[in-house]
Amino acid sequence: MDSVFLFYILLLVVAFLYASVGHGGASGYLALMALFSVAPEVMKPTALLLNLFVSLTAFLQFYRGKHFVWKVFFPLALASVPMAFVGGLISIDATIYKKILGLLLVFSVIRLLIPTKNNAQELKPAHFSGALLMGGIIGLLSGMIGIGGGIILSPLLIFFNWTDQKQTAAISALFIFVNSASGLMGQLTNGIQFSGDMFVYVAIAFTGGIAGAYFGSMKFRQQIMKKILAIVLMVAAYKLLFTGA
């Protein structure tokens, strides 16, 4: 199979799966680009731009389902947006960048494979100061690496019992959107590079995002696809951490 065609198929699958759980998919896009040996200076802005389209689509679907909780989202975004901009200003050595990304992908694999459950009756009110700190740290990392931060935020929201699964998806989707926009603006000040096929990437990711967000908001189950994606992410993590590619 032609490598470009294979990349397009995997991009569609990644966008579909991540949108189905309220994520933009940046960690997945970065993994694919790492597997196909895309330069880091192209990977970061490309992933953030794709995040904008997919995460906004996911948010609108989950918002229509009345799953969004503003009082949890606000302190997270209040700190994360400016810190994502700062992170976007920071240039990281290519070797260090790949190692950090590899570790992040390992975290993403764990997040995909370990089921998380919580009971809406056991939810606790979010701590404003704690949410500020959490949002600031995730925002900085998001801008530096080129992600929206949802893959980090989601398990934390569930762990602290601040939101249920659907609320987590809705909050994460908008959190990813605002962080991706802020991080991308930070990178713009330093000058960025996009792939020549960017419009095709956006069209494919947007299509996958629409489908994934629709089925995800309708309680669609995607356990098999999660396992397939976890394998892709693990291969990419191995390549980044151990092969120097």
Number of C-alpha atoms within 10 A of each C-alpha: 5 6 9 10 10 11 17 16 14 19 21 22 22 29 31 31 27 29 34 30 30 37 37 42 33 34 28 26 27 27 29 22 21 23 19 14 13 15 13 21 17 15 24 27 28 25 27 30 23 26 34 25 20 31 35 25 28 32 29 20 24 26 20 11 14 12 20 23 15 10 11 20 20 17 21 25 24 15 20 34 27 21 26 36 26 21 26 30 21 15 13 14 9 12 14 12 15 21 18 17 23 26 16 19 26 18 16 20 21 13 17 17 13 8 8 13 11 15 11 13 8 10 14 11 11 17 12 14 11 12 20 18 15 19 27 22 17 25 36 25 22 31 34 23 30 30 35 37 31 31 26 19 22 24 15 15 21 19 13 14 21 20 28 20 20 20 24 28 32 31 29 28 36 27 29 34 30 22 33 33 20 26 35 27 20 23 26 15 11 11 11 16 15 15 14 8 8 13 12 12 20 19 14 20 28 24 17 25 33 23 18 30 31 20 19 24 24 13 11 13 13 15 13 9 15 19 14 12 23 21 13 19 27 20 18 24 27 18 19 25 17 10 8 10 15
